[in-house]
Amino acid sequence: MNSFFFRSSISETAHHSRPVALRLLGSASLCTLGLALAMGVASPAHAADLTQANQPAGFTPSLALPPSLTSLLEQETLTGDWGGLRTKLEEDHGITIGLTQTMDILGNVSGGIRQGSTYDGVFKPEVTIDLEKFIGWQGGTFYAAGYVIQGHGLSTYYIGNLLTVTSVEATAEVRLGEIWLEQSLFDDVLKIKAGQILADENFVISETAGLFVNSTFGFPGSFGTDLPDGGPAYPMAVPGVQVSFQPNDAWLLQAAIFNGNPNGPGANTNGMTFPIGDGAFFIAEAAYTYMPEGGSEFQSSTYKVGGWYNSEKFDSLGTSANGLPLGTGPAAADPLQYTGDYALYAVIDQALWQEPGTDDQGLRGFARFTISPQQNRNLIDWYMDVGLAYTGLLPGRDADVFGVGFAYANISPTLAGNVRLNNLLNGTFEPVPDYEAVLEVTYQAAVAPWLSVQPFFQYVFHPGGNAVNPHSIVGAAIEDAAVVGTRIEMTF
């Protein structure tokens, strides 16, 4: 979440003309190649062992890694320390520069609106400045980030689902992300942040769920669907103020207020409009972290509860402005509008088992639940996700992580009832909305500190909540979709 840039060159025409079997083979090959690359590149220490073990004098094995490559795989970033400049900037001036590229190569091999493969990616430059080192401002921090978003969204153009299959899918553009000032007070007990902020960087977060590629395991798909324009979540940073209070290592209380709509009255072009005055979005959370005495961070467990309120206008899912059910009557009318909306949530991020003799290997699990009680204005009225992640599952791959996650989004009964009514009155057979769910299985292989390769599989149940396929001449529902792909993350 990078001067390197990658983009798929396969055209949509090629997607449509390629037989399904070949698409399946090509997408599966990407996963296999990615995993083979990650598993086949040994850690630097193991590479050194291969070079020296059990070889005759003067023999150089053809598969041994040269010293230059071994050194490269040990670096924290691909571009290294820039001749000492990176260290000097951070230690002497408090300036830390980050450059990352995330690349998702993926395709739906069956189901969805149509089959095809695509690429989604984002390059993220960021800078953090410790203002005490920089200008003597005690407790001050400045942060700024941007996005160079690439690709052609698989969910948008090929599947039609709500729980977007990759967390980087967005409109291809260059845009400003977060930019804020933070003041820390009372030995970091109280922090106040102001600027353009993302709620999904701080609220409703499960660290364990962060392994997964599907976007819903970050900012829950229920919030991204119900809030105006997706709310203050990637890539839509929104003007706001955030306050956090951490009296001890166990407790963290935080709250934030943002502009009610990320786009304001128009379009927040490239993140440079800084909209204010369009209602308010308020979110608050209490978190408790349990750490066993003498335990490692891997053994910690975190429990969170929170909620949000948005004062904007929300369209009714079942009633027209004229008081009749939506879609009925002599003339179609706009939806009735309601003022305000709210939701509640809970998060459990739990240590389950630690391998004996290790500090950071074993099994962790998570579960999250959200409820949006006002079914007449929320497309998803309740949502849950659960998952497991095992670090160091395979021998010799101590930093790799294997995970299985499942998410379920329930579609509002108000909308379902309206569709049933319209079917009855009009003699139609439109699919009745019910739910959307996704299963993800993934394996993140740590090739180097700056490089990971992550093959994944997702199965999307009832895309769009059992929505109509726009390409179906009989109005059939979108078929369940099978998605395969590989995520590559690089730090420069």
C-alpha positions as CSV (number, residue, x, y, z in Angstrom):
1,M,0.0,0.0,0.0
2,N,9.1,2.9,-7.4
3,S,10.3,4.2,-10.6
4,F,9.2,0.7,-11.7
5,F,6.0,0.7,-13.8
6,F,4.3,-2.3,-15.3
7,R,1.1,-2.4,-17.3
8,S,-0.5,-5.3,-19.2
9,S,-0.4,-4.8,-22.9
10,I,-3.3,-7.3,-23.7
11,S,-6.1,-5.5,-25.3
12,E,-9.8,-6.0,-24.6
13,T,-10.2,-7.5,-28.1
14,A,-7.7,-10.2,-27.2
15,H,-9.7,-10.9,-24.0
16,H,-12.9,-11.5,-25.9
17,S,-11.4,-13.6,-28.6
18,R,-9.2,-15.9,-26.5
19,P,-10.9,-19.2,-25.7
20,V,-11.8,-19.7,-22.0
21,A,-9.4,-22.7,-21.6
22,L,-6.5,-20.6,-22.8
23,R,-7.4,-17.7,-20.4
24,L,-7.5,-20.2,-17.6
25,L,-4.1,-21.6,-18.5
26,G,-2.6,-18.2,-18.9
27,S,-4.0,-16.9,-15.5
28,A,-3.0,-20.0,-13.7
29,S,0.5,-19.9,-15.2
30,L,0.9,-16.4,-13.8
31,C,0.1,-17.7,-10.3
32,T,2.4,-20.7,-10.8
33,L,5.2,-18.5,-12.1
34,G,4.9,-16.0,-9.3
35,L,4.9,-18.7,-6.6
36,A,7.8,-20.6,-8.2
37,L,9.8,-17.3,-8.4
38,A,9.2,-16.6,-4.7
39,M,9.8,-20.1,-3.5
40,G,12.8,-20.7,-5.8
41,V,14.7,-17.6,-4.7
42,A,16.4,-18.7,-1.5
43,S,17.0,-16.4,1.4
44,P,20.5,-14.8,1.3
45,A,21.8,-17.0,4.1
46,H,20.5,-20.1,2.4
47,A,22.0,-19.0,-0.9
48,A,25.4,-18.8,0.8
49,D,25.0,-22.3,2.2
50,L,24.2,-23.6,-1.3
51,T,27.4,-21.9,-2.7
52,Q,29.7,-23.5,-0.2
53,A,28.2,-26.8,0.9
54,N,29.6,-30.2,-0.3
55,Q,31.4,-28.8,-3.4
56,P,34.8,-29.9,-4.8
57,A,37.6,-27.4,-4.6
58,G,37.5,-24.9,-7.4
59,F,33.9,-25.8,-8.3
60,T,31.4,-23.0,-8.8
61,P,27.8,-24.3,-9.0
62,S,25.9,-22.8,-11.9
63,L,22.8,-22.0,-9.7
64,A,24.7,-20.2,-7.0
65,L,23.7,-16.6,-6.5
66,P,26.5,-14.1,-7.2
67,P,27.5,-11.9,-4.3
68,S,25.9,-8.9,-6.0
69,L,22.5,-10.6,-6.1
70,T,22.9,-11.9,-2.6
71,S,23.6,-8.3,-1.4
72,L,20.6,-7.0,-3.4
73,L,18.3,-9.6,-1.7
74,E,19.4,-8.4,1.7
75,Q,18.6,-4.7,1.1
76,E,15.6,-3.2,2.8
77,T,14.8,-1.4,-0.5
78,L,15.6,-2.1,-4.1
79,T,17.5,1.2,-4.6
80,G,19.4,0.9,-1.3
81,D,20.7,3.8,0.7
82,W,21.4,6.1,-2.3
83,G,25.0,6.4,-1.4
84,G,24.2,7.2,2.2
85,L,21.8,10.0,1.3
86,R,18.8,8.2,2.6
87,T,20.3,7.6,6.1
88,K,21.6,11.2,6.2
89,L,18.2,12.7,5.4
90,E,16.5,10.6,8.1
91,E,19.0,10.9,10.9
92,D,20.1,14.5,10.4
93,H,16.9,16.1,9.0
94,G,14.1,13.7,10.0
95,I,13.1,13.1,6.4
96,T,11.9,9.6,5.5
97,I,11.1,8.9,1.8
98,G,9.0,5.9,0.8
99,L,8.5,4.6,-2.8
100,T,6.3,1.6,-3.3
101,Q,4.7,-0.1,-6.3
102,T,1.8,-2.7,-6.1
103,M,1.0,-4.7,-9.2
104,D,-2.0,-7.0,-9.5
105,I,-2.1,-9.3,-12.6
106,L,-5.5,-11.1,-12.6
107,G,-8.4,-12.4,-14.5
108,N,-11.8,-14.1,-14.0
109,V,-11.7,-17.5,-15.7
110,S,-15.4,-18.1,-15.4
111,G,-18.5,-16.2,-14.5
112,G,-18.9,-12.5,-14.0
113,I,-20.2,-10.2,-16.7
114,R,-17.7,-11.6,-19.1
115,Q,-14.3,-13.3,-18.9
116,G,-11.0,-11.5,-19.3
117,S,-7.7,-10.6,-17.7
118,T,-6.3,-7.2,-16.7
119,Y,-3.8,-5.3,-14.6
120,D,-4.3,-3.0,-11.7
121,G,-1.5,-1.2,-9.9
122,V,-0.5,1.8,-7.9
123,F,2.8,3.6,-7.4
124,K,2.8,5.5,-4.0
125,P,5.5,8.1,-3.3
126,E,5.4,9.4,0.3
127,V,7.4,11.5,2.7
128,T,7.3,11.7,6.5
129,I,9.1,14.6,8.2
130,D,10.0,14.6,11.9
131,L,9.6,18.4,12.5
132,E,11.6,18.3,15.6
133,K,14.7,17.3,13.7
134,F,13.8,19.4,10.7
135,I,13.0,22.8,12.3
136,G,12.9,22.2,16.0
137,W,9.1,21.8,16.3
138,Q,8.8,19.4,19.2
139,G,6.2,16.7,18.7
140,G,5.4,17.7,15.2
141,T,5.1,15.4,12.1
142,F,4.3,16.2,8.5
143,Y,3.2,13.6,6.0
144,A,2.3,13.7,2.3
145,A,1.6,10.9,-0.2
146,G,0.4,10.6,-3.8
147,Y,-0.9,7.9,-6.0
148,V,-0.2,7.0,-9.6
149,I,-3.0,4.6,-10.3
150,Q,-2.8,2.3,-13.2
151,G,-4.9,-0.3,-14.9
152,H,-8.4,-1.3,-15.9
153,G,-10.5,-2.7,-13.1
154,L,-11.5,-6.3,-13.2
155,S,-14.5,-5.8,-10.8
156,T,-15.8,-2.8,-12.7
157,Y,-15.5,-4.1,-16.3
158,Y,-15.6,-7.9,-16.0
159,I,-17.3,-9.0,-12.8
160,G,-19.8,-6.3,-11.6
161,N,-19.3,-7.2,-7.9
162,L,-19.5,-4.9,-4.9
163,L,-16.5,-6.3,-2.9
164,T,-13.8,-5.2,-5.3
165,V,-11.3,-8.1,-6.0
166,T,-8.2,-6.0,-5.6
167,S,-7.5,-3.2,-3.1
168,V,-5.7,-1.0,-5.6
169,E,-8.5,-0.9,-8.3
170,A,-9.5,2.7,-8.9
171,T,-9.8,5.2,-11.8
172,A,-6.4,5.4,-13.5
173,E,-5.0,8.8,-12.7
174,V,-2.4,10.7,-10.7
175,R,-3.9,12.1,-7.5
176,L,-2.9,13.6,-4.2
177,G,-3.5,11.2,-1.2
178,E,-3.0,12.1,2.4
179,I,-1.3,15.4,3.4
180,W,-1.5,16.3,7.1
181,L,0.2,17.8,10.2
182,E,0.2,16.0,13.5
183,Q,1.0,17.3,16.9
184,S,1.9,14.9,19.7
185,L,1.4,15.9,23.3
186,F,2.1,14.6,26.8
187,D,4.7,12.0,25.7
188,D,2.6,10.7,22.8
189,V,-0.5,10.2,25.0
190,L,-2.5,12.6,22.9
191,K,-2.2,13.2,19.1
192,I,-4.0,15.7,17.0
193,K,-3.9,15.4,13.2
194,A,-5.4,17.8,10.6
195,G,-5.3,17.9,6.9
196,Q,-6.5,15.5,4.1
197,I,-6.8,12.1,5.8
198,L,-7.9,8.5,5.0
199,A,-10.2,6.8,7.5
200,D,-9.2,3.4,6.3
201,E,-5.6,4.0,7.5
202,N,-6.7,4.1,11.1
203,F,-10.2,2.8,11.7
204,V,-11.9,-0.7,11.4
205,I,-8.4,-2.2,10.7
206,S,-7.4,-5.8,11.3
207,E,-3.6,-6.2,10.8
208,T,-4.1,-9.9,10.1
209,A,-6.7,-9.2,7.4
210,G,-4.2,-6.9,5.7
211,L,-2.7,-9.9,4.1
212,F,-5.6,-10.3,1.6
213,V,-5.9,-8.8,-1.9
214,N,-9.6,-8.2,-2.0
215,S,-10.4,-4.6,-0.9
216,T,-13.2,-5.6,1.5
217,F,-10.6,-7.0,3.9
218,G,-9.3,-3.4,4.3
219,F,-12.1,-0.8,4.6
220,P,-15.2,-3.1,4.8
221,G,-17.2,-3.4,1.6
222,S,-20.3,-2.4,3.5
223,F,-18.9,1.0,4.3
224,G,-17.4,1.5,0.9
225,T,-20.9,0.7,-0.6
226,D,-23.1,2.6,1.8
227,L,-21.1,5.8,2.2
228,P,-21.3,8.7,-0.4
229,D,-18.6,8.0,-3.0
230,G,-17.1,5.3,-0.8
231,G,-16.3,7.5,2.1
232,P,-12.8,8.7,3.2
233,A,-11.0,5.5,1.9
234,Y,-8.4,4.8,-0.7
235,P,-7.9,6.7,-3.0
236,M,-10.2,9.4,-1.7
237,A,-8.4,11.2,1.1
238,V,-10.8,13.8,2.6
239,P,-10.2,17.0,4.7
240,G,-10.6,16.3,8.3
241,V,-9.3,16.3,11.9
242,Q,-8.4,13.2,13.9
243,V,-7.7,12.9,17.6
244,S,-6.2,9.9,19.3
245,F,-5.7,9.2,23.0
246,Q,-3.5,6.4,24.2
247,P,-3.1,6.4,28.0
248,N,-1.2,3.2,28.0
249,D,0.0,0.3,25.8
250,A,-3.4,-1.5,26.1
251,W,-5.9,1.2,25.3
252,L,-6.4,3.5,22.2
253,L,-9.3,5.8,21.8
254,Q,-9.6,7.7,18.6
255,A,-12.2,9.8,16.7
256,A,-12.2,11.8,13.5
257,I,-14.5,14.2,11.6
258,F,-14.4,14.5,7.8
259,N,-16.2,16.3,5.0
260,G,-19.4,14.3,4.4
261,N,-18.7,13.5,0.8
262,P,-15.2,12.9,-0.6
263,N,-16.1,14.6,-3.9
264,G,-17.9,17.5,-2.4
265,P,-20.6,19.1,-4.6
266,G,-18.8,18.1,-7.8
267,A,-15.7,16.0,-8.5
268,N,-12.6,16.1,-6.3
269,T,-10.3,16.0,-9.4
270,N,-6.9,14.5,-8.6
271,G,-7.5,15.0,-4.9
272,M,-6.7,18.7,-5.2
273,T,-10.2,20.2,-4.6
274,F,-10.2,19.8,-0.8
275,P,-14.0,19.8,-0.4
276,I,-15.5,21.2,2.9
277,G,-19.0,22.1,3.9
278,D,-20.8,19.1,2.5
279,G,-22.2,17.6,5.6
280,A,-20.0,15.7,8.1
281,F,-18.8,12.2,8.5
282,F,-17.9,11.3,12.1
283,I,-16.2,8.1,13.2
284,A,-15.0,6.9,16.6
285,E,-13.3,3.7,17.9
286,A,-12.1,2.2,21.1
287,A,-9.4,-0.5,20.9
288,Y,-7.9,-2.8,23.6
289,T,-4.8,-4.8,23.0
290,Y,-3.8,-7.7,25.2
291,M,-0.2,-8.7,25.3
292,P,0.8,-11.7,27.5
293,E,3.5,-10.9,30.0
294,G,6.9,-11.5,28.3
295,G,5.2,-12.3,25.0
296,S,6.1,-11.1,21.5
297,E,4.1,-8.8,19.3
298,F,2.9,-11.9,17.4
299,Q,1.1,-13.1,20.5
300,S,-0.9,-9.9,21.0
301,S,-4.7,-9.8,20.5
302,T,-6.7,-6.7,19.7
303,Y,-10.4,-6.0,20.2
304,K,-12.2,-2.9,18.7
305,V,-15.7,-1.4,18.7
306,G,-16.7,1.7,16.9
307,G,-19.3,3.4,14.8
308,W,-19.9,6.3,12.3
309,Y,-22.5,8.9,11.5
310,N,-22.9,10.8,8.2
311,S,-25.2,13.8,7.9
312,E,-25.5,13.8,4.1
313,K,-28.6,13.0,2.1
314,F,-29.2,9.3,1.2
315,D,-31.6,7.9,-1.5
316,S,-34.3,5.6,-0.4
317,L,-34.0,2.0,-1.7
318,G,-37.8,1.4,-1.8
319,T,-39.8,4.7,-1.9
320,S,-40.1,7.4,-4.5
321,A,-40.3,11.1,-3.7
322,N,-44.0,11.0,-4.5
323,G,-44.5,8.4,-1.8
324,L,-45.1,5.4,-4.1
325,P,-42.8,2.4,-4.3
326,L,-39.8,3.0,-6.5
327,G,-40.5,1.9,-10.1
328,T,-44.3,1.9,-9.8
329,G,-47.0,4.4,-10.7
330,P,-47.8,6.2,-14.0
331,A,-44.4,7.9,-14.1
332,A,-41.0,7.1,-12.7
333,A,-40.0,9.4,-9.8
334,D,-36.7,10.1,-8.1
335,P,-36.1,8.3,-4.9
336,L,-37.2,9.8,-1.6
337,Q,-34.2,11.3,0.3
338,Y,-33.4,10.7,3.9
339,T,-31.1,12.8,6.1
340,G,-28.3,11.0,7.9
341,D,-27.0,7.5,8.2
342,Y,-25.0,5.5,10.7
343,A,-23.3,2.1,11.3
344,L,-21.7,0.2,14.1
345,Y,-18.8,-2.3,14.0
346,A,-16.6,-4.7,16.0
347,V,-13.2,-6.2,15.2
348,I,-11.3,-9.1,16.7
349,D,-7.7,-9.7,15.7
350,Q,-6.5,-12.8,17.6
351,A,-3.3,-14.8,18.2
352,L,-4.3,-18.5,18.0
353,W,-1.1,-20.5,18.1
354,Q,2.7,-19.7,18.1
355,E,5.2,-22.2,16.9
356,P,7.5,-23.2,19.8
357,G,10.9,-21.6,19.8
358,T,9.8,-18.7,17.5
359,D,8.8,-15.1,18.0
360,D,6.8,-14.5,14.8
361,Q,5.6,-17.7,13.4
362,G,2.2,-19.4,13.8
363,L,-1.5,-18.9,13.3
364,R,-3.5,-15.8,13.7
365,G,-7.2,-15.1,13.0
366,F,-9.6,-12.2,12.6
367,A,-13.3,-11.5,12.5
368,R,-15.2,-8.3,11.8
369,F,-18.9,-7.4,11.9
370,T,-20.7,-4.3,10.7
371,I,-24.4,-3.3,10.9
372,S,-26.2,-0.5,9.2
373,P,-29.6,-0.6,10.8
374,Q,-31.4,1.8,8.4
375,Q,-32.2,-0.7,5.7
376,N,-34.3,1.8,3.7
377,R,-31.1,3.6,2.7
378,N,-28.2,1.2,3.0
379,L,-27.5,-1.3,0.1
380,I,-25.6,-3.5,2.6
381,D,-27.4,-3.7,5.9
382,W,-25.0,-6.1,7.6
383,Y,-21.6,-7.5,6.8
384,M,-19.0,-9.9,8.3
385,D,-15.6,-11.3,7.4
386,V,-13.4,-13.9,9.0
387,G,-10.0,-15.3,8.2
388,L,-6.9,-17.2,9.2
389,A,-3.2,-16.4,8.4
390,Y,-0.3,-18.7,9.1
391,T,3.3,-17.3,9.1
392,G,6.1,-19.8,8.4
393,L,3.8,-22.6,7.3
394,L,6.5,-24.2,5.0
395,P,9.9,-25.3,6.2
396,G,12.6,-22.8,5.3
397,R,10.0,-20.1,4.5
398,D,9.8,-18.4,7.9
399,A,8.5,-15.0,6.6
400,D,5.9,-16.4,4.1
401,V,2.2,-16.1,5.0
402,F,-0.6,-18.4,3.9
403,G,-4.2,-17.2,4.3
404,V,-7.8,-18.0,3.9
405,G,-10.5,-15.3,4.2
406,F,-14.2,-15.2,3.7
407,A,-16.5,-12.1,3.5
408,Y,-20.3,-11.9,3.4
409,A,-22.4,-8.8,2.6
410,N,-26.2,-9.0,3.1
411,I,-28.3,-6.9,0.7
412,S,-31.0,-4.7,2.2
413,P,-34.4,-6.4,2.5
414,T,-36.0,-3.0,1.5
415,L,-34.3,-3.3,-1.9
416,A,-35.2,-7.0,-2.3
417,G,-38.8,-6.2,-1.4
418,N,-39.0,-3.5,-4.0
419,V,-37.7,-5.8,-6.7
420,R,-40.3,-8.5,-5.8
421,L,-43.1,-5.9,-5.9
422,N,-42.0,-4.6,-9.3
423,N,-41.7,-8.2,-10.6
424,L,-45.3,-8.8,-9.5
425,L,-46.7,-5.6,-10.9
426,N,-44.8,-5.8,-14.2
427,G,-44.8,-9.5,-14.8
428,T,-41.0,-9.6,-14.9
429,F,-38.5,-12.0,-13.4
430,E,-35.6,-9.8,-12.4
431,P,-33.3,-11.6,-10.0
432,V,-34.1,-10.6,-6.4
433,P,-31.1,-9.1,-4.5
434,D,-29.9,-11.2,-1.6
435,Y,-26.1,-11.3,-0.8
436,E,-22.6,-11.1,-2.2
437,A,-19.8,-13.2,-0.7
438,V,-16.1,-13.8,-1.5
439,L,-13.7,-16.5,-0.6
440,E,-10.0,-15.8,-0.9
441,V,-7.0,-18.2,-0.7
442,T,-3.6,-16.6,-0.9
443,Y,0.1,-17.2,-0.3
444,Q,2.5,-14.2,0.2
445,A,6.1,-15.2,-0.5
446,A,8.8,-12.9,0.9
447,V,11.5,-12.9,-1.8
448,A,13.5,-10.0,-0.3
449,P,12.8,-7.3,2.3
450,W,11.7,-5.1,-0.7
451,L,9.9,-7.7,-2.8
452,S,7.0,-10.0,-2.2
453,V,5.1,-12.2,-4.7
454,Q,1.6,-13.3,-3.8
455,P,-0.5,-15.7,-5.9
456,F,-4.2,-15.7,-5.0
457,F,-7.5,-17.3,-5.8
458,Q,-10.9,-15.7,-5.2
459,Y,-14.4,-17.0,-5.7
460,V,-17.2,-14.4,-5.9
461,F,-20.7,-15.6,-5.0
462,H,-23.7,-13.7,-6.4
463,P,-21.8,-10.7,-7.9
464,G,-23.6,-7.4,-7.3
465,G,-25.7,-9.1,-4.7
466,N,-27.5,-11.3,-7.4
467,A,-27.5,-8.4,-9.9
468,V,-28.7,-8.6,-13.5
469,N,-26.0,-9.3,-16.0
470,P,-26.2,-6.3,-18.4
471,H,-25.0,-8.6,-21.3
472,S,-27.8,-11.1,-20.7
473,I,-30.7,-10.9,-23.2
474,V,-33.0,-12.7,-20.8
475,G,-32.1,-10.6,-17.7
476,A,-30.3,-13.4,-16.0
477,A,-28.2,-12.8,-12.8
478,I,-24.5,-12.4,-13.1
479,E,-22.9,-15.8,-12.6
480,D,-20.5,-16.6,-9.8
481,A,-16.9,-15.7,-10.8
482,A,-13.6,-17.5,-10.3
483,V,-10.6,-15.1,-10.1
484,V,-6.9,-16.1,-10.2
485,G,-4.0,-13.7,-10.1
486,T,-0.7,-12.6,-8.6
487,R,0.2,-9.6,-6.6
488,I,3.8,-8.2,-6.7
489,E,4.8,-5.5,-4.2
490,M,8.1,-3.7,-4.4
491,T,9.7,-1.0,-2.2
492,F,12.2,1.2,-3.9
